Amino acid sequence: MTAVADVVAPDARKAGRGLYRAGVILLCAWVIVPLYLLLVNTMSSPDTVNSFPKSFLPEFDMGSLEFFMGFQGMLAALWNSVVVALMTMVMSIAIGAPAGYALSRFDFRGKELFRLLILLTRAFPLPLLALPLAVLFIRTGLDDTAFGLALVHTTLAIPFAVLITFSLFSGIPLELEEAAWTLGCTRLTAFTKVILPLVLPGITASAIFAFVISWNEVFAAAVLTIENRTLPAFLLQTLGEAPLHLKFAGGFILVVPALIFIFAVRKYLFAMWGIANR
């Protein structure tokens, strides 16, 4: 029996490694192939984009990108997306991180109900709230403003920020803060000097989620803005009947800034997941 087990165990481990590698390859292909095809069609001529069979090599024809970049209102929409996403990122962390810290460090009546209510905020579909939000924003003067749209995006991102930071703070022993208190630190200085450096990668990851949520959101941006549309709402408005090559160019411009941002802060994501910085 021992000899049989010694033979079967290496075969099972080998099969498990093969399955793992196949899964990793499939996941990478699932992400990379659409991005590559988007790049190919963006950097190809209109005739090539509409022809069949499709080419898998770009022609490096920048005509579609140049036309789209020069399209009236595109750069303003891109700037609005950046501003709204940055405001959403800052506000969601400013609200979500203290809430996550309070949930992890303090016991109070209704704590579990509060966590449940945070999750339930995502149970309400945004289209259901569109009309009340539009009326409220018109009455308060927040309609068609970057700040008003950032408030809506912040409400979408806060549940993720609270739950992520709650998990981060819960993973840090309270004894570390207590040791800092005994050395003369106040609760605030103990948090900033001891706890914050440990959770900074996770907080940055939560900020990235908030940025991506805001960057990709289109419904609220289309309903609550007219002159100051973000890039997704602008693309939805202008590319509905546009030629196919311009749709690829618009998708490329929408995807690339978010990829650049994530690549720039990748070390914080790697640190959160225990991968060594490089």
Kinemage of the C-alpha trace (Angstrom):
@kinemage 1
@onewidth
@group {chain A} dominant
@subgroup {mainchain}
@vectorlist {calphas} color= white
{ca met a 1} P 0.000 0.000 0.000
{ca thr a 2} L 2.850 2.372 0.817
{ca ala a 3} L 4.519 1.715 -2.533
{ca val a 4} L 1.259 2.395 -4.378
{ca ala a 5} L 0.773 5.646 -2.444
{ca asp a 6} L 4.336 6.714 -3.252
{ca val a 7} L 3.612 6.200 -6.964
{ca val a 8} L 0.175 7.848 -6.959
{ca ala a 9} L 1.166 10.945 -4.940
{ca pro a 10} L 3.744 12.289 -7.464
{ca asp a 11} L 1.300 11.679 -10.318
{ca ala a 12} L -1.426 13.586 -8.456
{ca arg a 13} L 0.928 16.476 -7.713
{ca lys a 14} L 2.042 16.543 -11.354
{ca ala a 15} L -1.562 16.603 -12.541
{ca gly a 16} L -2.354 19.376 -10.043
{ca arg a 17} L 0.561 21.483 -11.272
{ca gly a 18} L -0.529 20.942 -14.869
{ca leu a 19} L -4.086 21.983 -14.049
{ca tyr a 20} L -2.794 25.047 -12.191
{ca arg a 21} L -0.617 26.118 -15.123
{ca ala a 22} L -3.462 25.588 -17.564
{ca gly a 23} L -5.719 27.744 -15.400
{ca val a 24} L -3.111 30.512 -15.217
{ca ile a 25} L -2.604 30.438 -18.993
{ca leu a 26} L -6.358 30.508 -19.610
{ca leu a 27} L -6.825 33.437 -17.220
{ca cys a 28} L -3.979 35.399 -18.826
{ca ala a 29} L -5.400 34.726 -22.292
{ca trp a 30} L -8.852 35.825 -21.107
{ca val a 31} L -7.391 39.220 -20.113
{ca ile a 32} L -4.639 39.764 -22.682
{ca val a 33} L -6.260 38.561 -25.933
{ca pro a 34} L -9.140 41.118 -25.929
{ca leu a 35} L -6.686 43.907 -25.106
{ca tyr a 36} L -4.403 42.805 -27.920
{ca leu a 37} L -7.259 42.630 -30.417
{ca leu a 38} L -8.355 46.093 -29.297
{ca leu a 39} L -4.820 47.358 -29.945
{ca val a 40} L -4.669 45.677 -33.368
{ca asn a 41} L -7.975 47.134 -34.545
{ca thr a 42} L -7.177 50.576 -33.148
{ca met a 43} L -3.876 50.734 -35.042
{ca ser a 44} L -5.282 49.449 -38.328
{ca ser a 45} L -6.878 51.273 -41.220
{ca pro a 46} L -10.695 51.393 -41.503
{ca asp a 47} L -10.606 49.009 -44.472
{ca thr a 48} L -8.584 46.469 -42.504
{ca val a 49} L -10.893 46.708 -39.486
{ca asn a 50} L -13.951 46.002 -41.638
{ca ser a 51} L -12.313 43.290 -43.743
{ca phe a 52} L -12.427 39.526 -43.223
{ca pro a 53} L -10.464 37.489 -42.300
{ca lys a 54} L -9.062 39.676 -39.566
{ca ser a 55} L -5.392 40.504 -39.271
{ca phe a 56} L -3.640 39.691 -36.008
{ca leu a 57} L -0.832 42.179 -36.620
{ca pro a 58} L -1.299 45.945 -36.296
{ca glu a 59} L -0.557 48.164 -39.270
{ca phe a 60} L 0.409 51.060 -36.961
{ca asp a 61} L -2.059 53.287 -38.790
{ca met a 62} L -2.795 56.129 -36.349
{ca gly a 63} L -5.564 57.683 -38.434
{ca ser a 64} L -8.407 56.507 -36.185
{ca leu a 65} L -6.641 57.648 -33.008
{ca glu a 66} L -5.694 61.013 -34.481
{ca phe a 67} L -9.245 61.621 -35.656
{ca phe a 68} L -10.715 60.615 -32.319
{ca met a 69} L -8.214 62.617 -30.253
{ca gly a 70} L -9.106 65.674 -32.305
{ca phe a 71} L -12.831 65.116 -31.888
{ca gln a 72} L -14.505 68.050 -30.154
{ca gly a 73} L -15.100 67.422 -26.456
{ca met a 74} L -12.998 64.260 -26.177
{ca leu a 75} L -10.080 65.777 -24.246
{ca ala a 76} L -12.478 67.608 -21.923
{ca ala a 77} L -14.308 64.341 -21.228
{ca leu a 78} L -11.002 62.596 -20.551
{ca trp a 79} L -10.018 65.319 -18.097
{ca asn a 80} L -13.428 65.100 -16.383
{ca ser a 81} L -12.960 61.340 -15.938
{ca val a 82} L -9.561 61.863 -14.334
{ca val a 83} L -10.856 64.551 -11.975
{ca val a 84} L -13.952 62.590 -10.942
{ca ala a 85} L -11.980 59.361 -10.428
{ca leu a 86} L -9.346 61.106 -8.289
{ca met a 87} L -12.000 62.796 -6.142
{ca thr a 88} L -13.817 59.486 -5.771
{ca met a 89} L -10.590 57.784 -4.734
{ca val a 90} L -9.794 60.394 -2.078
{ca met a 91} L -13.317 60.607 -0.645
{ca ser a 92} L -13.873 56.850 -0.525
{ca ile a 93} L -10.628 56.313 1.399
{ca ala a 94} L -11.245 59.321 3.666
{ca ile a 95} L -14.612 57.852 4.636
{ca gly a 96} L -14.011 54.125 4.266
{ca ala a 97} L -10.669 53.778 6.092
{ca pro a 98} L -11.872 55.358 9.394
{ca ala a 99} L -15.047 53.276 9.194
{ca gly a 100} L -13.015 50.104 8.659
{ca tyr a 101} L -10.732 50.998 11.561
{ca ala a 102} L -13.699 51.649 13.870
{ca leu a 103} L -15.326 48.345 12.908
{ca ser a 104} L -12.123 46.411 13.607
{ca arg a 105} L -11.130 48.109 16.878
{ca phe a 106} L -14.351 49.045 18.686
{ca asp a 107} L -17.327 47.026 19.878
{ca phe a 108} L -20.654 48.838 19.811
{ca arg a 109} L -24.317 47.984 19.619
{ca gly a 110} L -25.452 47.220 16.090
{ca lys a 111} L -21.948 46.593 14.764
{ca glu a 112} L -22.915 43.520 12.727
{ca leu a 113} L -26.055 45.239 11.465
{ca phe a 114} L -23.926 48.180 10.342
{ca arg a 115} L -21.659 45.856 8.348
{ca leu a 116} L -24.719 44.272 6.764
{ca leu a 117} L -26.144 47.666 5.852
{ca ile a 118} L -22.869 48.555 4.141
{ca leu a 119} L -23.266 45.510 1.926
{ca leu a 120} L -26.929 46.240 1.296
{ca thr a 121} L -26.052 49.612 -0.198
{ca arg a 122} L -24.954 47.689 -3.296
{ca ala a 123} L -28.313 45.901 -3.437
{ca phe a 124} L -30.081 48.998 -4.764
{ca pro a 125} L -29.667 49.259 -8.547
{ca leu a 126} L -28.454 52.643 -9.667
{ca pro a 127} L -31.177 53.059 -12.361
{ca leu a 128} L -33.763 52.867 -9.566
{ca leu a 129} L -32.141 55.849 -7.847
{ca ala a 130} L -31.499 57.865 -11.008
{ca leu a 131} L -34.650 60.010 -10.919
{ca pro a 132} L -34.475 60.912 -7.186
{ca leu a 133} L -30.759 61.670 -7.545
{ca ala a 134} L -31.363 63.867 -10.580
{ca val a 135} L -34.083 65.847 -8.777
{ca leu a 136} L -31.932 66.212 -5.647
{ca phe a 137} L -28.897 67.319 -7.607
{ca ile a 138} L -30.888 69.887 -9.587
{ca arg a 139} L -32.309 71.353 -6.375
{ca thr a 140} L -28.900 71.543 -4.697
{ca gly a 141} L -27.009 72.771 -7.753
{ca leu a 142} L -24.818 69.659 -7.993
{ca asp a 143} L -26.146 68.578 -11.371
{ca asp a 144} L -23.648 68.554 -14.228
{ca thr a 145} L -20.682 69.000 -11.884
{ca ala a 146} L -17.638 66.818 -11.325
{ca phe a 147} L -18.063 66.988 -7.547
{ca gly a 148} L -21.687 65.848 -7.677
{ca leu a 149} L -20.797 62.891 -9.887
{ca ala a 150} L -17.866 62.046 -7.617
{ca leu a 151} L -20.287 61.880 -4.663
{ca val a 152} L -22.355 59.259 -6.507
{ca his a 153} L -19.254 57.264 -7.438
{ca thr a 154} L -18.043 57.482 -3.837
{ca thr a 155} L -21.237 55.844 -2.602
{ca leu a 156} L -20.543 52.989 -5.032
{ca ala a 157} L -16.934 52.601 -3.859
{ca ile a 158} L -17.373 53.037 -0.093
{ca pro a 159} L -18.603 49.467 0.607
{ca phe a 160} L -15.440 48.034 -0.947
{ca ala a 161} L -13.265 50.542 0.915
{ca val a 162} L -14.875 49.773 4.270
{ca leu a 163} L -14.731 45.991 3.923
{ca ile a 164} L -11.159 45.935 2.584
{ca thr a 165} L -9.815 48.249 5.287
{ca phe a 166} L -11.789 46.375 7.956
{ca ser a 167} L -10.040 43.155 6.955
{ca leu a 168} L -6.662 44.913 6.928
{ca phe a 169} L -7.035 46.437 10.383
{ca ser a 170} L -8.454 43.202 11.801
{ca gly a 171} L -5.285 41.397 10.682
{ca ile a 172} L -3.041 43.675 12.762
{ca pro a 173} L -2.819 42.738 16.476
{ca leu a 174} L -4.136 45.324 18.895
{ca glu a 175} L -1.038 44.685 21.006
{ca leu a 176} L 1.045 46.703 18.534
{ca glu a 177} L -1.007 49.805 19.234
{ca glu a 178} L -1.012 49.124 22.971
{ca ala a 179} L 2.779 48.875 22.931
{ca ala a 180} L 2.953 52.242 21.182
{ca trp a 181} L 0.628 53.731 23.792
{ca thr a 182} L 2.881 52.573 26.601
{ca leu a 183} L 5.794 54.321 24.861
{ca gly a 184} L 4.002 57.656 24.951
{ca cys a 185} L 2.110 57.659 21.660
{ca thr a 186} L -1.440 58.868 21.483
{ca arg a 187} L -4.011 56.842 19.557
{ca leu a 188} L -3.499 59.112 16.540
{ca thr a 189} L 0.297 58.926 16.544
{ca ala a 190} L 0.195 55.175 17.148
{ca phe a 191} L -2.065 54.842 14.128
{ca thr a 192} L 0.050 57.046 11.847
{ca lys a 193} L 3.457 55.669 12.914
{ca val a 194} L 2.681 51.993 13.569
{ca ile a 195} L -0.545 50.888 11.895
{ca leu a 196} L -0.682 53.048 8.771
{ca pro a 197} L 2.653 51.872 7.292
{ca leu a 198} L 1.478 48.268 7.646
{ca val a 199} L -1.877 48.797 5.934
{ca leu a 200} L -0.747 51.321 3.309
{ca pro a 201} L -0.528 48.718 0.491
{ca gly a 202} L -4.044 47.549 1.245
{ca ile a 203} L -5.398 51.091 1.449
{ca thr a 204} L -3.752 51.825 -1.884
{ca ala a 205} L -5.395 48.729 -3.359
{ca ser a 206} L -8.751 49.951 -2.053
{ca ala a 207} L -8.071 53.339 -3.657
{ca ile a 208} L -7.333 51.595 -6.954
{ca phe a 209} L -10.688 49.798 -6.798
{ca ala a 210} L -12.408 53.142 -6.190
{ca phe a 211} L -10.563 54.707 -9.139
{ca val a 212} L -11.533 51.861 -11.487
{ca ile a 213} L -15.173 51.902 -10.332
{ca ser a 214} L -15.400 55.622 -11.053
{ca trp a 215} L -13.499 55.383 -14.324
{ca asn a 216} L -15.777 52.675 -15.754
{ca glu a 217} L -19.115 53.957 -14.427
{ca val a 218} L -21.362 55.249 -17.203
{ca phe a 219} L -25.001 55.310 -16.083
{ca ala a 220} L -24.806 58.037 -13.434
{ca ala a 221} L -22.434 60.045 -15.624
{ca ala a 222} L -24.882 59.891 -18.525
{ca val a 223} L -27.904 60.840 -16.396
{ca leu a 224} L -26.433 63.493 -14.098
{ca thr a 225} L -24.177 65.366 -16.530
{ca ile a 226} L -24.760 67.158 -19.821
{ca glu a 227} L -21.895 69.528 -20.538
{ca asn a 228} L -19.334 67.953 -18.203
{ca arg a 229} L -19.612 64.318 -19.212
{ca thr a 230} L -16.944 61.815 -18.305
{ca leu a 231} L -15.243 59.761 -20.984
{ca pro a 232} L -17.529 56.660 -20.747
{ca ala a 233} L -20.648 58.833 -20.987
{ca phe a 234} L -19.113 60.824 -23.833
{ca leu a 235} L -18.306 57.633 -25.729
{ca leu a 236} L -21.810 56.307 -25.140
{ca gln a 237} L -23.247 59.524 -26.501
{ca thr a 238} L -21.013 59.989 -29.545
{ca leu a 239} L -20.093 56.477 -30.681
{ca gly a 240} L -23.507 54.880 -30.852
{ca glu a 241} L -23.722 55.211 -34.642
{ca ala a 242} L -19.993 55.739 -35.306
{ca pro a 243} L -17.980 53.508 -37.670
{ca leu a 244} L -16.394 50.412 -36.192
{ca his a 245} L -12.806 51.676 -36.342
{ca leu a 246} L -13.748 54.755 -34.283
{ca lys a 247} L -15.418 52.546 -31.679
{ca phe a 248} L -12.175 50.614 -31.304
{ca ala a 249} L -10.251 53.882 -30.968
{ca gly a 250} L -12.668 55.079 -28.270
{ca gly a 251} L -12.363 51.812 -26.374
{ca phe a 252} L -8.590 52.015 -26.569
{ca ile a 253} L -8.542 55.552 -25.161
{ca leu a 254} L -10.889 54.463 -22.373
{ca val a 255} L -8.795 51.442 -21.368
{ca val a 256} L -5.227 52.749 -21.608
{ca pro a 257} L -5.289 55.424 -18.849
{ca ala a 258} L -6.672 52.952 -16.311
{ca leu a 259} L -4.007 50.398 -17.260
{ca ile a 260} L -1.266 53.019 -16.910
{ca phe a 261} L -2.568 54.018 -13.476
{ca ile a 262} L -2.718 50.425 -12.248
{ca phe a 263} L 0.761 49.721 -13.620
{ca ala a 264} L 2.121 52.797 -11.834
{ca val a 265} L 0.847 51.613 -8.438
{ca arg a 266} L 1.343 47.885 -9.008
{ca lys a 267} L 3.944 47.588 -6.236
{ca tyr a 268} L 1.294 48.363 -3.616
{ca leu a 269} L -0.953 45.621 -4.987
{ca phe a 270} L 1.955 43.171 -4.975
{ca ala a 271} L 2.840 44.134 -1.402
{ca met a 272} L -0.759 43.580 -0.326
{ca trp a 273} L -0.705 40.056 -1.750
{ca gly a 274} L 2.715 39.255 -0.333
{ca ile a 275} L 4.659 39.500 -3.603
{ca ala a 276} L 8.077 41.022 -3.331
{ca asn a 277} L 8.513 44.459 -4.849
{ca arg a 278} L 10.703 44.663 -7.926
